[in-house]
Amino acid sequence: SFLPWYLLGLVTLGISDIFFTNAYRTAFFCEFYAGVRKICRENNLEGSGQLNDRYLFEIADSQSLRAAYKDVIDAQKAVRHQESKPMTGFTGFLAKVFGITILRRKDEQLYEENEERKMMIDALDEELNGESYPGRLSPLPDGKNSRKVDSLHYLRHYSIPSLILLFFTFSFIGWVWEVTLFLISDGVFVNRGVLHGPWLPIYGSGGVLILIVLNKLRSKPLAEFVTTIVLCGCVEYFTAWYLETTHGGQKWWDYSGYFLNLNGRICAEGLLVFGLGGMAIVYLLAPVLDNHFKKIKTKVLIPLCAVLLVVYCTDQIYSARHPNTGKGINDYTQEADGGDRSCEKAFAAAVSDLYVPGSGERGRG
C-alpha cells in the first residue's frame, strides 16, 4: 500500500513527495505494468495486442529515430549554419547574466531566438540519440505529435517592458489572492497591503527576481526550486522588517505560532508555497504571459508601462505617509475603537479556522 507514503507526504508538507515518493511510485507502476504486460502477452489474453509499445523496453533503431525526428535534425543543421553575433557590452552582460534585453531590437531578438532554439533542440537531442523514451514513436494517438521543437519556451530572455508588465501582473494576482481569502473567511471586502492600489508588490518583486536573479538555473529545476525558496524567504523577511522599522512596529503579517517561523516574518509553510509558485512562474506562467506581451506594439507598450509606473510611484509616495491600515490589514496588536480587541480576535479566528497554505502571507507590503 502507498497509504503510508501519502501520509508521510502530508506530514512533510509534500517535500517527501517531491524528492522521493513521486519518483518511487512512478518506478513501481512501471515495473508493475511490465509484469502485467508480460503475463498478458504470454497467455495471449484479450486485448494484449494493444500492449505493443516496444520502445518502453528497447532502444529504437537509428533509422526510425531519424525519420521521426527529422525536424530536429534539420533544425540542428540550420542553427549550425546560421550566424548569430552575440551581444556585447552592457546589453550582452544583461542578457547573459540576468536574461534581460532592453527593448527587443531586431538583432537582439534574432540572437535570442537562435540561442533559445539551440536549447530547445538540446532538450530533444536525448530522444533523437536513443538516450530517453522516444515520445514520437509512441503507439498512442497523440504520441507522434508530442514535444515539437518549438514547444519549449521557458529558456528565454525577457525585455524590460515585459518584466514591468509581469511585475504588475504578479502583484495584481497576489492582491486578488489575498482579498479573496479574506472575503471567504470574513465575508467582507478588505483592500490588502500597505498600498492603496490593487497590487501587492511583494508578489511582483518576488516573481521578477526569480526570473532575473535565478536566470542561469532554469535548466536545473531542483536548484531552481531550492534557490527560489531562499530568495523569496529573504524578500519576505526583509520586507517585513522594513515595514515594522519604518512604521513604528506595525505588522502587515505575522507567522508567530506557525511551524518553523522566524520572528513571525517567515515560516516553512509559506516558503514551500513560494517555492512551488516560483516553479509555476518560471516554467509556465511567465512564458505564457510574455508570449502575449510580445504581441503588443511598441507604441502602445511603452506608454502603458509608463502610466503604470507613474500611478504606482504615486501610490508609493502617498502610502509612505498614509499607509493602508485598519481591520483585517495590520490589526495584529492594536485595539479597535471602544477599547476592545474585536478586530484582533476576528483576525485570529479567521487564520485558525480557515487557514489555507499561503494565506498566512496576508497584506503584503
Disulfide bonds with the S-S distance in Angstrom:
none
